[in-house]
Amino acid sequence: MGRRRGKLLVSWLALFTCWTAGGCGNAYVDDVNDEELVIDELPPPVPSGIVPAPVLAGPSALAHREQRTRPPARTIVRIACDSVGMDIVQAALVPGFAGRNPGLDLVATETAVGDQVRQLVGGQSALAISSTPLRHSDRRNGLKGRVLARVSFVAIVHPESRLTHIGRARLRSVLCGQERTWLELAGSAATIHVVSANEPWQRIALQRLFPGGTIAPSVEVDSTKAAIEHVAAHRNAVAFVPQARVGQARVRVLAIDGVRADANSVRTRRYPLACELWLIQQEQSGLAALKVVGWMGGGIVRKRLRGFGFVE
């Protein structure tokens, strides 16, 4: 009898070990004096990955956990810009805005001339940046604006050119194809190659600075960068570009009417080839738009503007 009890105890221990390891369901042992000991009341094993019911969190706990892990909602502030304004937004504003204003995203879209105000009034954008100042009718529609920065444009030639300065009226005649050679300007009979960047800002800038003027290109390229590179590589080339895009390129920037483009001459309006960029908003702007406007007036933005060649 004692031997039978000992075998039964060993068998029960084996069954218990197997069940707790999840490997046995209904089981039998036939090691006890050749008699079957059938065990068919054992609970089924708990499948892997299932949490026992008493540990499951209630609906309120799950909601709290989801709220804790869900990323915070973000508000998009849209800015409508003309092609001149996009330069300043892409270079100085959007990169500086990211990461410093949690919960806000700044999205700029380029629109046709005059569409910035229309989108602002229509509610498609919260702010606008335009090279066109507000009209009295816009102010009556509840809009207000301030000058965000001044953008200067320069005439560039090859660094080995004899030309160092040019008058505004003479530059217009060169860009518009009325002057064909460098003979009177630089003492060379070589043909002037006017390089045109196929970008919308060029037409707007010409309208602002040379009313009625239309560029007559000898060479057309796809971008302002390509225009600058072409001038750097060709001795008889000339181009008209935003000063902020010149950077460290190996070109010569011409003085206009005896004035060189620098921060002081642009700020005091002595340099003639510059236009203002206006930041335009609704009189009753939303909180997100007001936060962006306040940020644009801060020191970080002013420093970035100066770093990219824009003048406050």
C-alpha positions as CSV (number, residue, x, y, z in Angstrom):
1,M,0.0,0.0,0.0
2,G,2.8,2.4,0.9
3,R,4.5,1.6,-2.5
4,R,1.2,2.4,-4.4
5,R,0.8,5.7,-2.5
6,G,4.4,6.6,-3.4
7,K,3.8,5.9,-7.1
8,L,0.6,7.9,-7.0
9,L,2.3,10.8,-5.4
10,V,5.1,10.8,-8.0
11,S,2.5,10.5,-10.8
12,W,0.4,13.4,-9.5
13,L,3.6,15.6,-9.2
14,A,4.5,14.8,-12.8
15,L,1.0,15.7,-13.9
16,F,1.0,18.9,-11.9
17,T,4.4,19.9,-13.4
18,C,3.2,19.2,-16.9
19,W,0.0,21.2,-16.5
20,T,1.7,24.2,-15.0
21,A,4.1,24.2,-18.0
22,G,1.2,24.4,-20.3
23,G,1.9,21.2,-22.0
24,C,-0.9,18.9,-20.8
25,G,-4.6,19.0,-21.2
26,N,-6.5,15.7,-20.5
27,A,-3.9,13.2,-19.4
28,Y,-3.5,9.7,-18.2
29,V,-0.8,7.8,-16.3
30,D,-0.5,4.0,-16.8
31,D,2.5,3.5,-14.5
32,V,0.6,2.4,-11.4
33,N,0.5,-1.4,-11.2
34,D,-0.6,-1.6,-14.9
35,E,-3.9,0.3,-14.0
36,E,-5.0,3.4,-15.8
37,L,-5.4,6.5,-13.7
38,V,-7.4,8.9,-15.9
39,I,-7.3,12.6,-15.1
40,D,-10.0,14.5,-17.2
41,E,-10.9,17.4,-14.9
42,L,-7.7,19.5,-15.4
43,P,-8.3,23.1,-16.6
44,P,-7.0,23.9,-20.1
45,P,-3.7,25.7,-20.4
46,V,-3.7,29.4,-20.6
47,P,-2.7,30.4,-24.2
48,S,0.4,32.5,-24.5
49,G,-0.1,36.2,-24.5
50,I,-3.5,36.2,-22.7
51,V,-3.7,38.1,-19.5
52,P,-5.8,36.5,-16.8
53,A,-9.1,38.2,-16.3
54,P,-8.5,39.7,-12.8
55,V,-5.5,41.7,-14.2
56,L,-7.3,43.2,-17.2
57,A,-7.6,47.0,-16.9
58,G,-11.1,48.6,-17.0
59,P,-12.3,51.0,-19.7
60,S,-11.3,54.1,-17.8
61,A,-7.7,52.8,-17.2
62,L,-7.4,52.0,-20.9
63,A,-8.6,55.4,-22.0
64,H,-6.2,57.1,-19.6
65,R,-3.3,55.0,-21.0
66,E,-4.3,55.8,-24.6
67,Q,-4.5,59.5,-23.7
68,R,-1.1,59.4,-22.1
69,T,0.6,57.7,-25.2
70,R,-1.3,59.6,-28.0
71,P,0.8,62.4,-29.6
72,P,-0.5,65.9,-28.8
73,A,-2.8,67.5,-31.4
74,R,-1.0,69.9,-33.7
75,T,-2.5,73.1,-35.3
76,I,-1.5,74.0,-38.8
77,V,-1.0,77.7,-39.5
78,R,-1.0,78.4,-43.3
79,I,0.8,81.3,-44.9
80,A,0.0,82.4,-48.4
81,C,3.1,83.9,-50.1
82,D,4.0,85.3,-53.5
83,S,7.2,84.0,-55.2
84,V,9.3,86.8,-53.6
85,G,7.9,86.1,-50.2
86,M,8.6,82.3,-50.5
87,D,12.3,83.0,-50.4
88,I,12.2,84.5,-46.9
89,V,9.7,81.9,-45.6
90,Q,11.7,78.9,-46.8
91,A,15.1,80.3,-45.8
92,A,14.4,82.1,-42.5
93,L,11.0,81.3,-41.1
94,V,9.9,77.7,-41.5
95,P,13.3,76.1,-40.5
96,G,13.5,78.4,-37.5
97,F,9.9,77.8,-36.4
98,A,10.2,74.0,-36.3
99,G,10.8,72.7,-32.8
100,R,10.4,76.0,-31.0
101,N,6.6,76.1,-31.1
102,P,5.2,72.9,-29.8
103,G,1.7,72.1,-31.1
104,L,2.1,74.4,-34.1
105,D,3.1,73.7,-37.7
106,L,3.9,76.4,-40.2
107,V,3.0,75.6,-43.8
108,A,3.7,78.1,-46.6
109,T,2.1,77.9,-50.1
110,E,3.2,79.9,-53.1
111,T,0.3,81.7,-54.8
112,A,-0.1,84.0,-57.8
113,V,0.3,87.8,-57.4
114,G,-2.7,89.2,-55.6
115,D,-4.0,85.9,-54.4
116,Q,-2.5,86.2,-50.9
117,V,-5.1,88.7,-49.8
118,R,-7.9,86.8,-51.4
119,Q,-6.9,83.6,-49.6
120,L,-6.6,85.5,-46.3
121,V,-10.0,87.1,-46.6
122,G,-11.5,83.7,-47.8
123,G,-10.1,81.8,-44.8
124,Q,-7.8,79.5,-46.8
125,S,-4.8,80.9,-44.9
126,A,-4.2,82.5,-41.5
127,L,-1.4,84.9,-42.7
128,A,0.1,86.2,-45.9
129,I,3.5,87.5,-46.9
130,S,3.5,89.6,-50.0
131,S,5.7,92.1,-51.9
132,T,2.5,94.1,-52.7
133,P,1.5,96.6,-49.9
134,L,-2.1,96.6,-48.7
135,R,-4.6,98.8,-50.5
136,H,-7.2,100.9,-48.7
137,S,-9.9,98.5,-49.7
138,D,-8.0,95.7,-48.0
139,R,-7.9,97.6,-44.8
140,R,-11.6,98.2,-45.0
141,N,-12.0,94.4,-45.2
142,G,-10.4,94.0,-41.8
143,L,-6.8,93.4,-42.8
144,K,-3.6,95.0,-41.4
145,G,0.0,94.6,-42.3
146,R,3.5,95.6,-41.3
147,V,6.9,95.4,-43.1
148,L,8.6,92.1,-42.2
149,A,11.8,92.7,-44.2
150,R,13.3,94.3,-47.3
151,V,14.6,92.1,-50.1
152,S,17.4,93.5,-52.3
153,F,18.1,92.4,-55.9
154,V,21.5,92.7,-57.5
155,A,23.1,92.6,-60.9
156,I,26.0,90.1,-61.1
157,V,28.8,89.6,-63.6
158,H,31.8,87.4,-63.9
159,P,34.5,88.2,-61.3
160,E,37.1,89.0,-64.0
161,S,34.7,91.5,-65.8
162,R,36.0,95.1,-66.0
163,L,32.5,96.4,-65.0
164,T,32.1,97.4,-61.3
165,H,29.0,99.6,-61.3
166,I,26.1,100.4,-63.5
167,G,23.2,102.9,-63.5
168,R,19.7,101.7,-62.9
169,A,18.4,103.0,-66.3
170,R,21.4,101.4,-68.1
171,L,20.8,98.1,-66.3
172,R,17.2,98.1,-67.5
173,S,18.4,98.6,-71.1
174,V,20.8,95.6,-70.7
175,L,18.2,93.3,-69.2
176,C,15.6,94.3,-71.8
177,G,17.9,93.6,-74.7
178,Q,18.3,97.2,-75.8
179,E,22.1,97.1,-75.3
180,R,23.8,94.2,-77.1
181,T,27.5,94.4,-76.4
182,W,29.9,95.3,-73.6
183,L,31.6,98.0,-75.7
184,E,30.4,101.1,-73.9
185,L,30.1,99.5,-70.5
186,A,33.3,97.5,-70.2
187,G,35.4,98.3,-73.3
188,S,34.7,94.9,-75.0
189,A,32.9,94.2,-78.3
190,A,31.8,90.8,-76.9
191,T,28.0,90.1,-76.9
192,I,26.2,90.5,-73.6
193,H,24.6,87.3,-72.5
194,V,21.6,88.0,-70.3
195,V,20.9,85.0,-68.1
196,S,17.3,84.5,-67.1
197,A,16.1,82.3,-64.2
198,N,12.8,80.6,-65.1
199,E,11.2,81.4,-61.7
200,P,8.1,83.6,-60.9
201,W,10.0,86.0,-58.6
202,Q,11.8,87.4,-61.6
203,R,8.7,88.8,-63.3
204,I,7.4,90.2,-60.1
205,A,10.7,91.9,-59.2
206,L,11.0,93.4,-62.7
207,Q,7.5,94.8,-62.4
208,R,8.3,96.3,-59.0
209,L,11.7,97.7,-59.9
210,F,11.5,98.3,-63.7
211,P,7.9,99.1,-64.4
212,G,7.0,98.0,-67.9
213,G,10.3,96.2,-68.4
214,T,10.5,92.7,-69.8
215,I,13.7,90.7,-69.7
216,A,15.2,89.6,-73.0
217,P,17.3,86.6,-72.2
218,S,20.2,85.2,-74.2
219,V,20.3,82.2,-72.0
220,E,17.4,80.7,-70.0
221,V,18.0,78.3,-67.1
222,D,15.7,76.5,-64.7
223,S,16.6,78.1,-61.4
224,T,18.3,81.1,-59.8
225,K,21.1,78.9,-58.6
226,A,21.8,77.8,-62.2
227,A,21.8,81.4,-63.3
228,I,24.4,82.4,-60.7
229,E,26.5,79.4,-61.6
230,H,26.3,80.3,-65.3
231,V,27.5,83.8,-64.6
232,A,30.4,82.5,-62.5
233,A,31.5,80.4,-65.5
234,H,31.0,82.8,-68.4
235,R,32.9,86.1,-68.7
236,N,30.3,87.9,-70.8
237,A,27.2,86.9,-68.8
238,V,25.1,89.1,-66.5
239,A,22.1,88.2,-64.3
240,F,19.6,89.9,-62.1
241,V,19.0,87.9,-58.9
242,P,17.9,88.2,-55.2
243,Q,21.0,89.2,-53.1
244,A,20.1,86.6,-50.5
245,R,20.7,83.8,-53.0
246,V,24.2,84.9,-54.1
247,G,25.9,83.7,-50.9
248,Q,29.6,82.9,-51.5
249,A,29.4,82.4,-55.2
250,R,32.4,83.6,-57.3
251,V,30.6,86.5,-59.0
252,R,30.9,90.3,-58.9
253,V,28.0,92.2,-57.5
254,L,27.6,95.6,-59.2
255,A,27.0,98.8,-57.5
256,I,23.8,100.5,-58.7
257,D,23.8,104.3,-59.2
258,G,27.0,104.3,-57.2
259,V,25.4,102.5,-54.2
260,R,26.4,99.0,-53.1
261,A,23.8,96.7,-51.6
262,D,24.4,96.2,-47.9
263,A,22.2,96.2,-44.8
264,N,22.5,99.9,-44.2
265,S,21.9,101.1,-47.7
266,V,18.9,98.8,-48.1
267,R,17.4,99.8,-44.7
268,T,17.7,103.5,-45.4
269,R,16.4,102.9,-49.0
270,R,19.5,104.4,-50.6
271,Y,20.0,101.2,-52.6
272,P,17.4,101.4,-55.4
273,L,16.8,97.8,-56.2
274,A,14.9,96.6,-53.2
275,C,11.3,95.9,-52.3
276,E,9.4,95.4,-49.0
277,L,7.8,92.2,-47.9
278,W,4.6,92.7,-45.9
279,L,3.3,90.4,-43.2
280,I,-0.5,90.6,-43.5
281,Q,-3.1,89.4,-41.0
282,Q,-6.7,89.7,-40.1
283,E,-7.6,92.4,-37.5
284,Q,-9.3,89.6,-35.5
285,S,-6.7,86.8,-36.0
286,G,-6.9,83.5,-34.1
287,L,-4.6,82.6,-31.2
288,A,-2.4,80.4,-33.4
289,A,-1.9,83.1,-36.0
290,L,-1.1,85.7,-33.3
291,K,1.5,83.3,-31.8
292,V,3.2,83.1,-35.2
293,V,3.1,86.9,-35.6
294,G,4.6,87.4,-32.2
295,W,7.3,84.9,-32.9
296,M,8.2,86.6,-36.2
297,G,8.8,89.8,-34.3
298,G,11.3,88.1,-31.9
299,G,15.0,88.1,-31.9
300,I,15.4,84.6,-33.3
301,V,13.7,85.6,-36.6
302,R,15.6,88.9,-36.9
303,K,18.9,87.1,-36.5
304,R,17.9,84.5,-39.1
305,L,16.8,87.3,-41.5
306,R,20.1,89.0,-41.2
307,G,22.0,85.7,-41.6
308,F,20.2,85.1,-44.9
309,G,20.8,88.7,-46.2
310,F,17.4,90.0,-45.6
311,V,17.1,93.5,-44.0
312,E,14.5,94.2,-41.3
